[in-house]
Amino acid sequence: VSHQRTDWISIHSHICHLLIPVLGPQPCFHSEKDRKRGKEQLLRRQESLIAVALSTAQGFVWAGKPLEAIPAALQALRFSSRVFGSGSAQLVPIYLLLAEASTGAGRLRQAAKYLSQAQWIVLQTPDCSAALQSKLHRGLGLFSVAEGNLDQALYHLANDVYLATAEFGLNSVEVSGGYFHMANIFFHQNKMEAANSLCTEV
């Protein structure tokens, strides 16, 4: 009952009206033109459902409610897999969000599985953007912090900064997140000069 209540609060109250036309029986079309229009309409509904689920999950993570974020992110993953395929790079941000929520909820083993899945997709995508690789390294870095492996975290966050710089430029806002998390690590290691230098960059 508590699981159903969490699921309802997290996502189903937001997407219930979208599920029926997507999961229900599809109308029978008599012409190729109508069939094409019907497919396009179904795709738009699925993409709308994914967007709602993803933004809801992200909102819960930002609000510090990782447990509530997980059901919403799982719905986004379910429909994204259906629309884009299970090996699509479109799934990487969802896996990273699931890993972040699982880490926040103290489920490190589950978070590691989501990160492995995201990493596998990136490795299997030759033309994967530097921006997506940057997000992956940030996720791996934050997971390493949660595990207490600060050297590994710094390695991943340095890669995050490098890849974000390559994609967006040296003085872009997108780079500042990696610097910020590295500064926190140096602060906890009592390396104040490095921490202050990175905070200045942020």
Disulfide bonds with the S-S distance in Angstrom:
none
